[in-house]
Amino acid sequence: MSDLEDFIDTLGAGIETVPGEAKQVDRRLGSGWSLLRLRQSQAMRDLVAETTFSVANLVQPLFVVDDMNGSELIPGLGDNARLSAGATHDVVLRDLDAGVRHFLLFAVPSVKAAVSVDFDHVRRAVEAIKKPFGDRVTLWVDICLCSSTDHGHCALLDRNGGIDLPGTLGALSMMARAAADAGADGVSPSDMMDGRTGAIRATLDATGHGRVPVMSYSTKFASQFYGPFRGAADSAPQFGDRRHYQLDVRSRRDAIASSVRCANEGADLLMVKPGMTSIDLIAPIAKATGKGVGAYQVSGEYAGLLALSAQGLLSNLDAALVETWHVFRRAGAAYVITYGARRASAIGL
Ligand code: PBG
Protein backbone atom coordinates (compact mmCIF):
# COMPACT_ATOMS: atom_id res chain seq x y z
CA MET A 1 0.00 0.00 0.00
CA SER A 2 1.28 3.46 -0.82
CA ASP A 3 1.70 6.09 1.88
CA LEU A 4 -1.28 7.93 0.47
CA GLU A 5 -3.55 4.89 0.51
CA ASP A 6 -2.30 4.16 4.00
CA PHE A 7 -3.17 7.67 5.10
CA ILE A 8 -6.62 7.60 3.52
CA ASP A 9 -7.22 4.30 5.27
CA THR A 10 -6.25 5.89 8.54
CA LEU A 11 -8.70 8.72 7.96
CA GLY A 12 -11.42 6.19 7.25
CA ALA A 13 -10.65 4.42 10.50
CA GLY A 14 -10.97 7.74 12.28
CA ILE A 15 -14.44 8.26 10.87
CA GLU A 16 -15.43 4.88 12.28
CA THR A 17 -14.22 6.23 15.61
CA VAL A 18 -12.58 3.01 16.64
CA PRO A 19 -10.98 4.32 19.84
CA GLY A 20 -7.37 3.22 19.30
CA GLU A 21 -7.23 4.14 15.63
CA ALA A 22 -8.96 7.44 16.06
CA LYS A 23 -6.12 8.51 18.28
CA GLN A 24 -3.73 7.73 15.45
CA VAL A 25 -5.75 9.99 13.16
CA ASP A 26 -5.57 12.71 15.75
CA ARG A 27 -1.81 12.51 15.71
CA ARG A 28 -1.76 12.86 11.94
CA LEU A 29 -4.23 15.71 11.83
CA GLY A 30 -2.97 17.47 14.92
CA SER A 31 -5.34 20.31 15.66
CA GLY A 32 -7.39 19.31 12.63
CA TRP A 33 -5.59 21.70 10.31
CA SER A 34 -3.08 19.37 8.74
CA LEU A 35 -4.57 19.51 5.24
CA LEU A 36 -5.12 23.23 5.38
CA ARG A 37 -1.86 24.57 6.75
CA LEU A 38 -0.18 24.65 3.38
CA ARG A 39 -3.08 26.35 1.68
CA GLN A 40 -3.09 29.54 3.69
CA SER A 41 -1.20 31.73 1.27
CA GLN A 42 -0.65 31.89 -2.46
CA ALA A 43 3.06 31.31 -1.90
CA MET A 44 2.39 28.16 0.14
CA ARG A 45 -0.08 26.89 -2.45
CA ASP A 46 2.41 27.55 -5.24
CA LEU A 47 5.16 25.77 -3.31
CA VAL A 48 3.28 22.49 -3.13
CA ALA A 49 1.25 22.64 -6.34
CA GLU A 50 1.80 19.45 -8.29
CA THR A 51 0.74 20.81 -11.65
CA THR A 52 2.06 23.82 -13.43
CA PHE A 53 0.84 25.25 -16.64
CA SER A 54 2.11 27.68 -19.16
CA VAL A 55 1.04 28.92 -22.55
CA ALA A 56 3.76 26.64 -23.95
CA ASN A 57 1.53 23.67 -23.17
CA LEU A 58 -1.45 25.04 -25.09
CA VAL A 59 -2.48 24.70 -28.72
CA GLN A 60 -4.77 27.24 -30.42
CA PRO A 61 -7.10 25.98 -33.18
CA LEU A 62 -7.48 28.10 -36.33
CA PHE A 63 -10.10 27.81 -39.08
CA VAL A 64 -8.82 29.03 -42.42
CA VAL A 65 -11.47 29.11 -45.12
CA ASP A 66 -10.53 29.03 -48.79
CA ASP A 67 -11.94 31.83 -50.95
CA MET A 68 -13.26 33.81 -48.05
CA ASN A 69 -13.10 37.53 -47.40
CA GLY A 70 -12.34 38.86 -43.96
CA SER A 71 -13.53 36.87 -41.00
CA GLU A 72 -16.71 35.64 -39.41
CA LEU A 73 -17.13 34.84 -35.72
CA ILE A 74 -18.06 31.24 -34.91
CA PRO A 75 -21.30 31.09 -32.93
CA GLY A 76 -20.60 30.15 -29.33
CA LEU A 77 -16.81 30.28 -29.49
CA GLY A 78 -16.09 33.84 -28.38
CA ASP A 79 -13.33 35.48 -30.41
CA ASN A 80 -12.69 32.38 -32.52
CA ALA A 81 -13.54 33.03 -36.15
CA ARG A 82 -13.53 31.55 -39.62
CA LEU A 83 -10.69 33.37 -41.32
CA SER A 84 -9.55 34.30 -44.80
CA ALA A 85 -5.84 33.89 -45.50
CA GLY A 86 -5.36 37.64 -44.99
CA ALA A 87 -7.30 37.74 -41.74
CA THR A 88 -5.34 34.71 -40.55
CA HIS A 89 -2.14 36.71 -40.77
CA ASP A 90 -3.42 39.34 -38.34
CA VAL A 91 -4.79 36.75 -35.92
CA VAL A 92 -1.56 34.73 -35.83
CA LEU A 93 0.44 37.89 -35.34
CA ARG A 94 -1.66 38.79 -32.31
CA ASP A 95 -1.55 35.23 -30.96
CA LEU A 96 2.24 35.18 -31.23
CA ASP A 97 2.31 38.40 -29.24
CA ALA A 98 0.19 36.62 -26.64
CA GLY A 99 2.80 33.87 -26.38
CA VAL A 100 0.99 31.16 -28.36
CA ARG A 101 3.41 28.94 -30.28
CA HIS A 102 1.30 25.97 -31.30
CA PHE A 103 -1.61 26.14 -33.71
CA LEU A 104 -3.93 23.44 -35.00
CA LEU A 105 -5.11 24.32 -38.47
CA PHE A 106 -8.47 23.34 -39.93
CA ALA A 107 -8.31 24.13 -43.63
CA VAL A 108 -11.86 24.47 -44.93
CA PRO A 109 -12.34 24.15 -48.72
CA SER A 110 -14.84 26.25 -50.65
CA VAL A 111 -15.85 23.38 -52.95
CA LYS A 112 -16.97 19.97 -51.76
CA ALA A 113 -16.56 16.72 -53.65
CA ALA A 114 -18.52 13.48 -53.58
CA VAL A 115 -15.66 11.12 -54.24
CA SER A 116 -12.39 12.69 -55.21
CA VAL A 117 -10.84 15.38 -53.12
CA ASP A 118 -7.96 17.63 -53.90
CA PHE A 119 -6.01 19.37 -51.22
CA ASP A 120 -4.80 22.56 -52.78
CA HIS A 121 -6.77 24.50 -50.18
CA VAL A 122 -4.65 22.80 -47.50
CA ARG A 123 -1.45 23.89 -49.24
CA ARG A 124 -2.73 27.46 -49.53
CA ALA A 125 -3.78 27.63 -45.88
CA VAL A 126 -0.49 26.19 -44.61
CA GLU A 127 1.52 28.54 -46.79
CA ALA A 128 -0.51 31.52 -45.64
CA ILE A 129 0.81 30.84 -42.14
CA LYS A 130 4.22 29.24 -42.61
CA LYS A 131 5.53 31.58 -45.34
CA PRO A 132 5.31 34.75 -43.26
CA PHE A 133 5.88 33.25 -39.81
CA GLY A 134 8.26 30.33 -40.41
CA ASP A 135 9.64 28.79 -37.24
CA ARG A 136 7.90 31.31 -35.03
CA VAL A 137 4.83 29.09 -35.26
CA THR A 138 4.53 25.34 -34.85
CA LEU A 139 1.71 24.42 -37.18
CA TRP A 140 -0.18 21.17 -36.78
CA VAL A 141 -2.67 20.40 -39.54
CA ASP A 142 -5.88 18.51 -38.88
CA ILE A 143 -6.17 15.65 -41.35
CA CYS A 144 -9.76 14.62 -42.03
CA LEU A 145 -12.12 14.52 -44.99
CA CYS A 146 -15.32 15.77 -43.31
CA SER A 147 -14.90 19.38 -44.51
CA SER A 148 -14.17 18.16 -48.04
CA THR A 149 -16.85 15.56 -48.67
CA ASP A 150 -20.33 16.68 -49.74
CA HIS A 151 -21.91 14.20 -47.30
CA GLY A 152 -19.86 15.47 -44.36
CA HIS A 153 -18.53 12.11 -43.25
CA CYS A 154 -14.87 11.66 -42.36
CA ALA A 155 -14.45 8.96 -45.03
CA LEU A 156 -15.04 8.40 -48.71
CA LEU A 157 -18.10 6.22 -49.11
CA ASP A 158 -18.62 3.31 -51.47
CA ARG A 159 -21.71 2.87 -53.65
CA ASN A 160 -23.64 1.26 -50.81
CA GLY A 161 -22.94 4.12 -48.45
CA GLY A 162 -20.33 2.12 -46.53
CA ILE A 163 -16.82 3.31 -45.73
CA ASP A 164 -14.38 2.96 -48.63
CA LEU A 165 -11.39 2.25 -46.43
CA PRO A 166 -8.58 1.93 -49.00
CA GLY A 167 -9.82 5.04 -50.82
CA THR A 168 -10.11 6.96 -47.56
CA LEU A 169 -6.62 6.03 -46.37
CA GLY A 170 -5.27 7.11 -49.76
CA ALA A 171 -7.04 10.48 -49.54
CA LEU A 172 -5.94 11.08 -45.95
CA SER A 173 -2.37 10.27 -46.92
CA MET A 174 -2.55 12.72 -49.83
CA MET A 175 -3.89 15.38 -47.50
CA ALA A 176 -1.09 14.78 -44.99
CA ARG A 177 1.46 14.94 -47.77
CA ALA A 178 -0.02 18.21 -49.09
CA ALA A 179 0.26 19.70 -45.61
CA ALA A 180 3.85 18.54 -45.17
CA ASP A 181 4.86 19.70 -48.67
CA ALA A 182 3.53 23.14 -47.84
CA GLY A 183 5.59 23.32 -44.67
CA ALA A 184 3.39 21.96 -41.86
CA ASP A 185 5.32 21.11 -38.70
CA GLY A 186 3.08 18.16 -37.88
CA VAL A 187 -0.11 16.41 -38.95
CA SER A 188 -3.08 15.39 -36.83
CA PRO A 189 -5.37 12.71 -38.21
CA SER A 190 -8.84 13.11 -36.67
CA ASP A 191 -10.92 10.81 -38.87
CA MET A 192 -10.73 7.64 -36.72
CA MET A 193 -10.46 5.24 -39.66
CA ASP A 194 -8.67 1.94 -39.19
CA GLY A 195 -5.02 2.17 -40.12
CA ARG A 196 -4.81 5.91 -40.87
CA THR A 197 -1.81 6.62 -38.69
CA GLY A 198 0.21 3.83 -40.29
CA ALA A 199 -0.84 4.87 -43.80
CA ILE A 200 0.02 8.53 -43.18
CA ARG A 201 3.36 7.67 -41.55
CA ALA A 202 4.31 5.47 -44.51
CA THR A 203 3.35 8.21 -47.00
CA LEU A 204 5.28 10.89 -45.15
CA ASP A 205 8.34 8.64 -44.91
CA ALA A 206 8.16 7.83 -48.60
CA THR A 207 7.86 11.48 -49.65
CA GLY A 208 10.80 12.93 -47.80
CA HIS A 209 8.85 13.97 -44.70
CA GLY A 210 10.31 11.45 -42.30
CA ARG A 211 10.81 14.14 -39.68
CA VAL A 212 7.22 15.38 -39.66
CA PRO A 213 5.53 14.10 -36.49
CA VAL A 214 2.03 12.66 -36.24
CA MET A 215 -0.13 13.93 -33.39
CA SER A 216 -2.98 11.51 -33.63
CA TYR A 217 -6.50 12.01 -32.33
CA SER A 218 -6.01 8.53 -31.00
CA THR A 219 -8.92 8.24 -28.56
CA LYS A 220 -11.82 10.19 -30.01
CA PHE A 221 -15.36 9.57 -28.93
CA ALA A 222 -18.59 10.07 -30.85
CA SER A 223 -19.88 13.09 -28.96
CA GLN A 224 -22.55 15.73 -28.64
CA PHE A 225 -19.87 18.30 -27.86
CA TYR A 226 -18.59 18.95 -31.39
CA GLY A 227 -21.52 21.17 -32.42
CA PRO A 228 -19.90 24.63 -32.70
CA PHE A 229 -16.93 23.11 -34.52
CA ARG A 230 -19.05 21.47 -37.19
CA GLY A 231 -20.59 24.80 -38.04
CA ALA A 232 -17.15 26.39 -38.29
CA ALA A 233 -15.65 23.58 -40.38
CA ASP A 234 -18.86 23.11 -42.37
CA SER A 235 -18.51 19.42 -41.63
CA ALA A 236 -21.77 18.16 -40.12
CA PRO A 237 -22.75 14.76 -41.54
CA GLN A 238 -25.66 15.17 -43.96
CA PHE A 239 -27.10 11.80 -42.89
CA GLY A 240 -26.49 9.43 -40.01
CA ASP A 241 -23.81 10.14 -37.44
CA ARG A 242 -20.22 9.20 -36.73
CA ARG A 243 -20.80 6.28 -34.39
CA HIS A 244 -19.53 3.79 -36.98
CA TYR A 245 -16.03 5.15 -36.68
CA GLN A 246 -15.76 7.25 -33.52
CA LEU A 247 -15.52 5.53 -30.14
CA ASP A 248 -18.43 4.67 -27.89
CA VAL A 249 -18.09 6.38 -24.49
CA ARG A 250 -19.17 3.18 -22.80
CA SER A 251 -16.09 1.24 -23.89
CA ARG A 252 -12.96 1.86 -21.88
CA ARG A 253 -11.31 -1.14 -23.53
CA ASP A 254 -11.72 0.20 -27.05
CA ALA A 255 -10.76 3.69 -25.92
CA ILE A 256 -7.38 2.52 -24.67
CA ALA A 257 -6.84 0.03 -27.50
CA SER A 258 -7.43 2.80 -30.05
CA SER A 259 -4.57 4.87 -28.66
CA VAL A 260 -2.30 1.86 -28.26
CA ARG A 261 -2.83 1.02 -31.89
CA CYS A 262 -2.03 4.56 -33.03
CA ALA A 263 1.16 4.42 -31.00
CA ASN A 264 2.08 1.10 -32.57
CA GLU A 265 1.42 2.54 -36.03
CA GLY A 266 3.92 5.30 -35.39
CA ALA A 267 2.05 8.20 -33.78
CA ASP A 268 4.46 10.50 -31.96
CA LEU A 269 1.83 12.16 -29.79
CA LEU A 270 -1.56 10.91 -28.73
CA MET A 271 -4.74 12.75 -27.78
CA VAL A 272 -8.03 12.19 -26.01
CA LYS A 273 -11.16 13.99 -27.09
CA PRO A 274 -13.44 15.43 -25.77
CA GLY A 275 -11.11 16.21 -22.87
CA MET A 276 -13.67 16.24 -20.09
CA THR A 277 -15.24 12.92 -21.09
CA SER A 278 -11.83 11.26 -21.30
CA ILE A 279 -10.14 12.42 -18.10
CA ASP A 280 -9.88 8.90 -16.70
CA LEU A 281 -8.12 7.62 -19.81
CA ILE A 282 -5.15 9.94 -20.04
CA ALA A 283 -2.91 8.27 -17.45
CA PRO A 284 -3.69 4.69 -18.52
CA ILE A 285 -2.97 5.56 -22.15
CA ALA A 286 0.29 7.30 -21.27
CA LYS A 287 1.31 4.31 -19.19
CA ALA A 288 0.36 1.76 -21.84
CA THR A 289 2.17 3.58 -24.66
CA GLY A 290 4.92 5.66 -23.09
CA LYS A 291 3.77 8.54 -25.33
CA GLY A 292 2.70 12.07 -24.51
CA VAL A 293 -1.09 12.30 -24.37
CA GLY A 294 -2.88 15.60 -24.91
CA ALA A 295 -6.47 16.58 -24.15
CA TYR A 296 -8.68 18.48 -26.60
CA GLN A 297 -11.07 20.82 -24.82
CA VAL A 298 -13.53 20.66 -27.71
CA SER A 299 -15.84 23.34 -29.05
CA GLY A 300 -18.86 22.26 -26.99
CA GLU A 301 -16.88 22.24 -23.76
CA TYR A 302 -15.44 25.68 -24.41
CA ALA A 303 -18.76 27.08 -25.62
CA GLY A 304 -20.40 25.72 -22.47
CA LEU A 305 -18.07 27.73 -20.26
CA LEU A 306 -18.62 30.88 -22.34
CA ALA A 307 -22.38 30.36 -22.18
CA LEU A 308 -22.30 30.05 -18.39
CA SER A 309 -20.27 33.22 -18.24
CA ALA A 310 -22.60 35.08 -20.63
CA GLN A 311 -25.52 34.20 -18.39
CA GLY A 312 -23.74 35.56 -15.36
CA LEU A 313 -23.49 32.10 -13.85
CA LEU A 314 -19.71 32.05 -13.81
CA SER A 315 -18.13 34.92 -11.96
CA ASN A 316 -14.64 34.46 -13.37
CA LEU A 317 -14.36 32.87 -16.78
CA ASP A 318 -10.57 33.00 -16.87
CA ALA A 319 -10.26 31.27 -13.52
CA ALA A 320 -12.72 28.63 -14.65
CA LEU A 321 -10.69 28.00 -17.80
CA VAL A 322 -7.45 27.66 -15.89
CA GLU A 323 -9.20 25.33 -13.46
CA THR A 324 -10.16 22.98 -16.29
CA TRP A 325 -6.67 23.12 -17.83
CA HIS A 326 -5.06 22.18 -14.52
CA VAL A 327 -7.38 19.23 -14.22
CA PHE A 328 -6.28 17.98 -17.63
CA ARG A 329 -2.71 18.37 -16.41
CA ARG A 330 -3.40 16.63 -13.11
CA ALA A 331 -4.94 13.76 -15.07
CA GLY A 332 -1.64 13.48 -16.93
CA ALA A 333 -2.13 15.55 -20.09
CA ALA A 334 1.12 16.57 -21.78
CA TYR A 335 -0.62 19.39 -23.65
CA VAL A 336 -4.08 20.89 -24.07
CA ILE A 337 -5.78 22.04 -27.25
CA THR A 338 -8.25 24.80 -26.40
CA TYR A 339 -10.06 27.68 -28.07
CA GLY A 340 -8.86 29.77 -25.14
CA ALA A 341 -5.11 29.29 -25.65
CA ARG A 342 -4.76 32.90 -26.80
CA ARG A 343 -6.16 34.12 -23.46
CA ALA A 344 -3.51 32.28 -21.44
CA SER A 345 -0.87 34.95 -21.11
CA ALA A 346 -3.45 37.64 -20.29
CA ILE A 347 -4.66 35.30 -17.56
CA GLY A 348 -1.09 35.09 -16.30
CA LEU A 349 0.07 31.69 -17.53
C1 PBG B 1 -12.92 16.40 -37.71
C2 PBG B 1 -12.85 17.00 -36.36
C3 PBG B 1 -13.88 17.27 -35.45
C4 PBG B 1 -13.28 17.94 -34.39
C5 PBG B 1 -11.92 18.02 -34.66
N1 PBG B 1 -11.67 17.42 -35.87
C6 PBG B 1 -15.34 17.07 -35.52
C7 PBG B 1 -15.93 15.74 -35.62
O1 PBG B 1 -15.27 14.72 -35.48
O2 PBG B 1 -17.12 15.69 -35.91
C8 PBG B 1 -14.01 18.49 -33.20
C9 PBG B 1 -13.34 19.61 -32.52
C10 PBG B 1 -14.22 20.45 -31.65
O3 PBG B 1 -15.43 20.20 -31.45
O4 PBG B 1 -13.69 21.42 -31.13
N2 PBG B 1 -13.28 15.10 -37.82
Residues whose N, C-alpha, C, O or C-beta is under 5 A from the ligand:
A	BS01	PBG	C144 C146 C154 S190 F225 Y226 F229 V298 S299 G300
